[in-house]
Amino acid sequence: MSELRARVARAYDGRRSSMASTPEQVARVIVRAVDSPRPRARYLVGAVARALVGLRRFAPSPAFDAVIRRTFPVPRPEPAPRRVP
């Protein structure tokens, strides 16, 4: 799990940190959804979410899947601890 955590942290470090949504932005969208008489199934928060939806809309599935896999790889299972007899 730590490998995935490190990968996500690197995705938003340095100059890319401006692309991450702030907690305040997320909170505003949550409040809007809760207050809505007919909330939508999904809400996009920030530029990254909008870009991914745009990519999904126009890119073929294999290309989109490759972007997601590269950005958020499936973590390798940690080896089981060795049992001492």
N, C-alpha and C positions, 0 to 999 in steps of 0.2 A: 504494500500500500504506500510505503514511503516514496517509492519510485514515481508513482502517479502524482503524489502530492508535490514532489519536487518539479515535475514536468509542468504542472499547472502554475506553480509559482514562477517558473522561468518564462511562461507564456505572457506574464503580465509584469515583468520587471523592467527597469530602466525606462527608456523612452516609450515603450508600449504600455506603461502604467496608465497613461492618459486615456487609453482605449477601454479600460475596465470601468464598469458601472460602479458608482459610489453606493454605499448603503442608503443614503438619502434618496437617490434616484429610485432604487428598488422599493423603498418604503412608500414613496409617492404612488408608484404603480400599484402596489398592494392595496393602499387605501382607496385608490380609484376603483379597483376591482371589487373590493368589499362594499363600497358605497353604491356600486352600479346595480340597478334593478335587474339587468340582464347581462351578467358578466360574460366576457368572452372565454373561450377555452384556453387561449394562450395570450400572453402579453409579452411584447418585446421590450427589453430594457437595454438601451445603449447601442452604440455603433456596431459592436461585434455581433450582437444578436440579429440586427437588421442585415448585416453583411452575410451571415450564414443563411438566413432565410432567402436572400437574393441569390446566393450561390445555389442553394437547393432548388430554387425555382428554375434556374437556367442551365445548370450543369447536369450532365448525365449522372445517374446514380453511382456508377463506379468511381467517377471523379470526386463526387461529394464524399462518398464513403472513404476514399483515400485521404482526403483532407482531414476528416474527423479522426481516422485511425492514426494519422501522423501527429495530430495535435494532442489527442487523448488516447494513447496506446493502452491496450488491455494489460494490466500489470501481471507480471509472472508470479505464480504462486511461490510463496516462501517455502523452502524445504522444511519438511517435518523434522522436529528435533529427534536426535538419535536416542534410542532407548538403550539404557545400559542394563544388561541382564543381572 
